[in-house]
Amino acid sequence: MVTTAGWLYLGAGTLLFFFWAYGIVSFALDVKNVYVPAVRGWRAASDEQESDRDPTEEPAPTEQLY
């Protein structure tokens, strides 16, 4: 027979597991809905900026410090 303390222990463990799982799911959804589109937009803008450059243009010479 499970005692009152045992029921409290099981209930507390279940409650903590619920919040732990909820946190993991929330993090995954944030990554999917916030960070992935932001990275895609950043990469698209970077690729567009690269394609706007003249391919025959040479990069500017850099100053040598030694």
KOLKESE-704891 format. One line per 2 residues: number of its first residue (from 1); their letters; for each residue x, y, z of N, C-alpha, C. Coordinates in Angstrom, 2 decimals, always signed. Atoms other than C-alpha are relative to their C-alpha. Layout:
N
NUM) A) X/Y/Z/X/Y/Z/X/Y/Z ~ ...;
This chain:
66
1) MV) +0.85/-1.18/+0.00/+0.00/+0.00/+0.00/+0.90/+1.24/+0.00 ~ -0.79/-1.23/+0.11/+1.34/+3.43/-0.95/-0.44/+0.96/+1.09;
3) TT) +0.30/-0.94/-1.07/+1.58/+5.94/+1.86/-0.29/+1.38/-0.58 ~ +0.28/-1.37/+0.42/+0.60/+9.59/+1.74/+1.27/+0.67/-0.54;
5) AG) -1.26/-0.57/+0.48/+4.24/+10.59/+1.37/+0.36/-0.56/-1.37 ~ -0.26/+0.60/+1.30/+4.57/+8.17/-1.55/-0.86/+0.64/-1.09;
7) WL) +0.89/-0.67/+0.96/+1.55/+9.72/-3.30/+0.49/+1.42/-0.29 ~ -0.53/-1.35/+0.21/+3.01/+13.19/-2.78/+1.26/-0.03/-0.87;
9) YL) -1.23/+0.14/+0.79/+6.34/+12.04/-4.18/-0.34/-0.27/-1.47 ~ +0.40/+0.31/+1.37/+4.67/+10.54/-7.28/-0.67/+1.20/-0.67;
11) GA) +0.67/-1.17/+0.55/+2.50/+13.62/-7.76/+0.99/+1.11/-0.34 ~ -1.00/-1.04/+0.24/+5.44/+16.01/-7.46/+0.88/-0.38/-1.20;
13) GT) -0.81/+0.44/+1.13/+7.50/+13.92/-9.89/-0.75/+0.14/-1.31 ~ +0.81/-0.15/+1.21/+4.64/+13.88/-12.41/-0.12/+1.47/-0.38;
15) LL) +0.13/-1.43/+0.26/+4.18/+17.65/-12.08/+1.30/+0.57/-0.57 ~ -1.29/-0.49/+0.50/+7.90/+18.33/-12.56/+0.28/-0.53/-1.40;
17) FF) -0.19/+0.56/+1.34/+8.00/+15.98/-15.57/-0.83/+0.76/-1.01 ~ +0.86/-0.75/+0.91/+5.08/+17.88/-17.12/+0.66/+1.31/-0.40;
19) FW) -0.64/-1.28/+0.33/+6.88/+21.23/-16.88/+1.30/-0.18/-0.76 ~ -1.23/+0.29/+0.73/+10.13/+19.69/-18.10/-0.33/-0.28/-1.47;
21) AY) +0.39/+0.33/+1.37/+8.42/+18.23/-21.19/-0.57/+1.23/-0.71 ~ +0.56/-1.21/+0.57/+6.50/+21.48/-21.75/+1.11/+0.96/-0.43;
23) GI) -1.13/-0.87/+0.33/+9.78/+23.43/-21.72/+0.73/-0.46/-1.25 ~ -0.68/+0.53/+1.18/+11.37/+21.14/-24.28/-0.83/+0.25/-1.26;
25) VS) +0.87/-0.22/+1.16/+8.36/+21.36/-26.61/-0.05/+1.48/-0.36 ~ +0.03/-1.44/+0.26/+8.19/+25.15/-26.24/+1.30/+0.46/-0.67;
27) FA) -1.28/-0.36/+0.61/+11.90/+25.47/-27.05/+0.06/-0.46/-1.45 ~ -0.02/+0.51/+1.37/+11.52/+23.27/-30.14/-0.90/+0.84/-0.91;
29) LD) +0.90/-0.82/+0.81/+8.56/+25.32/-31.38/+0.57/+1.40/-0.22 ~ -0.65/-1.31/+0.17/+10.45/+28.59/-30.76/+1.08/-0.08/-1.06;
31) VK) -1.05/+0.17/+1.00/+13.38/+27.31/-32.78/-0.61/-0.10/-1.39 ~ +0.63/+0.21/+1.31/+11.08/+26.19/-35.59/-0.67/+1.27/-0.52;
33) NV) +0.82/-1.12/+0.45/+8.93/+29.34/-35.70/+0.70/+1.36/+0.07 ~ -0.66/-1.29/-0.16/+11.39/+32.10/-34.73/+1.40/-0.01/-0.60;
35) YV) -1.41/-0.04/+0.38/+15.02/+31.20/-35.26/+0.26/-0.53/-1.39 ~ -0.23/+0.56/+1.34/+14.84/+29.05/-38.40/-0.40/+1.01/-1.09;
37) PA) +0.32/-1.01/+1.01/+12.93/+31.73/-40.42/+0.96/+1.19/+0.02 ~ -0.94/-1.11/-0.08/+15.31/+34.42/-39.15/+1.32/-0.35/-0.69;
39) VR) -1.25/+0.43/+0.65/+18.36/+32.44/-40.27/-0.20/-0.12/-1.51 ~ +0.27/+0.10/+1.44/+16.73/+31.71/-43.63/-0.03/+1.38/-0.64;
41) GW) +0.04/-1.36/+0.53/+16.03/+35.43/-44.13/+1.37/+0.62/-0.07 ~ -1.36/-0.54/-0.03/+19.56/+36.36/-43.14/+0.83/-0.59/-1.14;
43) RA) -0.76/+0.64/+1.07/+21.02/+33.81/-45.57/-0.48/+0.45/-1.37 ~ +0.53/-0.46/+1.28/+18.70/+34.91/-48.38/+0.50/+1.41/-0.31;
45) AS) -0.51/-1.36/+0.21/+19.72/+38.55/-47.88/+1.48/-0.03/-0.33 ~ -1.43/+0.12/+0.26/+23.37/+37.54/-47.82/+0.25/-0.51/-1.42;
47) DE) -0.16/+0.53/+1.36/+23.00/+35.50/-51.01/-0.39/+1.04/-1.04 ~ +0.43/-1.05/+0.94/+21.15/+38.36/-52.69/+1.07/+1.08/-0.12;
49) QE) -1.06/-1.00/+0.02/+23.90/+40.78/-51.71/+1.19/-0.52/-0.81 ~ -1.10/+0.60/+0.76/+26.50/+38.39/-53.14/-0.31/+0.01/-1.49;
51) SD) +0.35/+0.05/+1.42/+24.59/+38.08/-56.42/-0.04/+1.40/-0.62 ~ +0.02/-1.36/+0.52/+24.38/+41.90/-56.74/+1.39/+0.51/-0.35;
53) RD) -1.37/-0.43/+0.30/+28.18/+42.19/-56.93/+0.35/-0.29/-1.44 ~ -0.49/+0.20/+1.35/+29.87/+42.52/-60.28/+1.07/-1.10/+0.04;
55) PT) -0.98/+1.10/-0.10/+31.73/+39.23/-60.88/+1.37/+0.35/-0.56 ~ -1.31/-0.37/+0.55/+34.50/+40.97/-62.84/+0.75/+0.94/+0.93;
57) EE) -0.64/-0.94/-0.92/+35.21/+43.40/-60.00/+0.92/-0.76/+0.95 ~ -0.95/+0.63/-0.89/+38.29/+42.50/-58.06/-0.14/+0.58/+1.40;
59) PA) +0.08/-0.53/-1.35/+38.33/+42.82/-54.30/+1.07/+1.08/+0.24 ~ -0.94/-1.07/-0.31/+40.03/+45.90/-52.88/+1.23/-0.59/+0.68;
61) PT) -1.20/+0.54/-0.65/+43.65/+45.29/-51.88/-0.01/+0.36/+1.49 ~ -0.07/-0.26/-1.43/+44.20/+45.01/-48.17/+1.37/+0.50/+0.38;
63) EQ) -1.27/-0.57/-0.45/+46.90/+46.88/-46.33/+0.75/-1.05/+0.83 ~ -0.79/+0.96/-0.75/+49.69/+44.67/-45.10/+0.70/+0.73/+1.16;
65) LY) -0.57/-0.64/-1.19/+50.89/+45.44/-41.58/+1.42/-0.46/+0.29 ~ -1.36/+0.45/-0.25/+54.21/+43.67/-41.84/+0.85/+0.13/-1.23;
